[in-house]
Amino acid sequence: MIILWILIFALAVINAVLLTLFMSYVSQARKQSSRAMGVEADAFHHCILKIGYLETKMAESEARIKALEQELSGLRMRLRGPDAE
């Protein structure tokens, strides 16, 4: 009978140790997950900023192209002369 009580006590201790290890594992997994989410959020934010920057540069380039096209059109008109129309 004493051996049975020792066995039950040993199983309870093993159960407590395993439960503690499992809780520690879950806690570490949550911390790691939240860190990964933070990194993903930072990367997403960086991508959004980069897209905004590229859109601004693209708009500036389009405006510059339009100005150059107008300048080219004016130069063509000058080359043709006043009687070309």
trRosetta pair geometry for C-beta under 8 A, 3 or more apart (Angstrom, degrees):
i j d omega theta_ij theta_ji phi_ij phi_ji
1 4 5.6 -49 -157 29 37 115
1 5 6.8 35 149 -15 66 102
2 5 5.7 -53 -152 37 38 110
2 6 6.3 38 149 -19 68 105
3 6 5.6 -52 -146 37 34 112
3 7 6.2 37 152 -21 65 106
4 7 5.6 -54 -148 36 29 114
4 8 6.4 30 153 -19 64 104
5 8 5.7 -50 -145 36 32 111
5 9 6.2 34 154 -18 64 106
6 9 5.7 -54 -146 39 31 112
6 10 6.2 32 153 -21 65 107
7 10 5.7 -52 -144 36 30 112
7 11 6.4 29 155 -17 63 106
8 11 5.8 -55 -147 38 30 110
8 12 6.4 33 152 -21 63 105
9 12 5.6 -53 -149 34 31 113
9 13 6.5 31 152 -19 64 104
10 13 5.7 -52 -149 35 32 111
10 14 6.3 32 152 -17 65 106
11 14 5.6 -52 -143 39 33 112
11 15 6.1 39 153 -23 65 106
12 15 5.5 -52 -146 36 30 115
12 16 6.4 32 153 -20 63 104
13 16 5.7 -53 -149 35 31 111
13 17 6.4 30 153 -18 65 105
14 17 5.7 -54 -147 37 31 111
14 18 6.2 29 155 -16 65 108
15 18 5.9 -57 -145 39 28 109
15 19 6.2 30 155 -20 64 108
16 19 5.7 -54 -146 37 29 113
16 20 6.4 31 154 -20 63 106
17 20 5.7 -54 -149 36 30 112
17 21 6.4 29 153 -17 64 106
18 21 5.7 -53 -146 38 32 111
18 22 6.2 35 154 -20 65 106
19 22 5.7 -53 -146 37 30 112
19 23 6.3 31 155 -19 64 106
20 23 5.8 -54 -146 36 30 110
20 24 6.4 31 153 -19 63 106
21 24 5.6 -54 -148 36 31 113
21 25 6.3 35 152 -21 65 105
22 25 5.5 -52 -149 34 32 114
22 26 6.4 31 153 -18 65 104
23 26 5.7 -52 -147 36 32 111
23 27 6.3 34 153 -21 64 107
24 27 5.7 -55 -148 36 30 113
24 28 6.4 28 155 -16 65 106
25 28 5.9 -57 -148 38 29 108
25 29 6.3 30 153 -20 64 108
26 29 5.6 -54 -146 36 31 113
26 30 6.4 32 154 -20 64 104
27 30 5.8 -54 -151 33 30 110
27 31 6.5 29 152 -18 64 105
28 31 5.7 -53 -148 36 34 112
28 32 6.2 31 155 -17 67 107
29 32 5.8 -55 -145 40 30 109
29 33 6.1 33 154 -23 64 109
30 33 5.5 -54 -144 37 30 113
30 34 6.3 27 157 -17 65 105
31 34 6.0 -57 -149 37 28 106
31 35 6.4 29 152 -18 63 106
32 35 5.6 -53 -149 36 32 112
32 36 6.3 33 152 -20 65 105
33 36 5.7 -53 -148 36 31 111
33 37 6.4 33 152 -20 64 105
34 37 5.5 -49 -146 36 34 114
34 38 6.5 40 151 -22 63 102
35 38 5.6 -53 -153 33 33 114
35 39 6.5 32 150 -18 65 103
36 39 5.6 -52 -150 35 34 111
36 40 6.3 34 151 -18 66 105
37 40 5.6 -52 -146 38 33 112
37 41 6.2 36 153 -22 66 104
38 41 5.6 -52 -145 35 31 111
38 42 6.4 32 154 -18 64 104
39 42 5.7 -53 -149 36 32 111
39 43 6.3 31 152 -18 65 106
40 43 5.6 -54 -146 38 32 111
40 44 6.2 34 153 -21 65 106
41 44 5.6 -52 -145 36 31 112
41 45 6.2 33 154 -20 64 106
42 45 5.7 -53 -146 36 30 112
42 46 6.3 33 153 -21 64 106
43 46 5.6 -52 -148 35 31 114
43 47 6.5 33 152 -20 64 104
44 47 5.7 -53 -151 34 32 112
44 48 6.5 33 151 -20 65 103
45 48 5.7 -52 -150 34 33 112
45 49 6.5 32 152 -16 65 105
46 49 5.8 -55 -150 38 32 110
46 50 6.2 32 152 -20 66 108
47 50 5.5 -54 -145 37 31 113
47 51 6.3 35 154 -22 65 103
48 51 5.8 -51 -148 33 30 112
48 52 6.5 31 152 -17 62 105
49 52 5.7 -55 -152 37 33 113
49 53 6.3 34 151 -20 66 106
50 53 5.5 -52 -147 36 33 113
50 54 6.2 30 155 -17 66 106
51 54 5.8 -56 -145 39 30 109
51 55 6.3 33 154 -21 64 105
52 55 5.7 -53 -146 35 30 111
52 56 6.5 31 154 -19 63 104
53 56 5.8 -55 -153 34 30 112
53 57 6.4 27 151 -15 65 107
54 57 5.6 -52 -145 39 35 111
54 58 6.1 38 153 -23 66 105
55 58 5.5 -52 -144 36 31 113
55 59 6.4 32 154 -19 64 103
56 59 5.8 -54 -150 35 30 110
56 60 6.4 30 151 -17 64 106
57 60 5.6 -54 -148 38 33 113
57 61 6.2 34 152 -21 66 106
58 61 5.6 -52 -147 36 32 113
58 62 6.3 34 153 -21 64 104
59 62 5.7 -50 -146 35 32 112
59 63 6.4 33 153 -18 63 104
60 63 5.8 -55 -150 36 31 111
60 64 6.3 31 151 -18 65 107
61 64 5.6 -54 -147 38 32 111
61 65 6.2 35 153 -21 66 104
62 65 5.6 -50 -145 35 31 112
62 66 6.4 34 154 -20 63 104
63 66 5.7 -53 -149 35 31 112
63 67 6.5 32 152 -18 64 105
64 67 5.7 -53 -148 36 32 111
64 68 6.3 31 153 -18 65 106
65 68 5.7 -56 -147 39 31 111
65 69 6.3 35 153 -22 65 105
66 69 5.6 -52 -147 34 31 113
66 70 6.5 31 153 -18 63 104
67 70 5.8 -54 -151 36 32 111
67 71 6.3 33 151 -19 65 106
68 71 5.5 -52 -145 38 34 113
68 72 6.2 37 153 -20 66 105
69 72 5.6 -52 -145 37 30 113
69 73 6.3 34 152 -22 63 104
70 73 5.6 -50 -147 34 32 113
70 74 6.5 34 152 -18 63 104
71 74 5.7 -54 -152 36 32 112
71 75 6.5 32 151 -19 65 105
72 75 5.6 -53 -147 36 33 112
72 76 6.4 36 153 -21 65 103
73 76 5.7 -51 -150 33 32 113
73 77 6.6 34 151 -21 63 104
74 77 5.6 -53 -150 33 33 112
74 78 6.6 33 152 -18 65 104
75 78 5.7 -53 -150 35 34 112
75 79 6.4 35 152 -20 66 105
76 79 5.7 -54 -148 35 33 111
76 80 6.4 32 155 -19 65 106
77 80 5.9 -55 -150 35 31 111
77 84 7.5 -162 -151 59 56 139
78 81 7.7 38 175 -74 33 34
80 84 3.3 11 152 -60 113 165
81 84 5.3 127 62 -30 71 98
82 85 7.8 -48 175 16 44 98
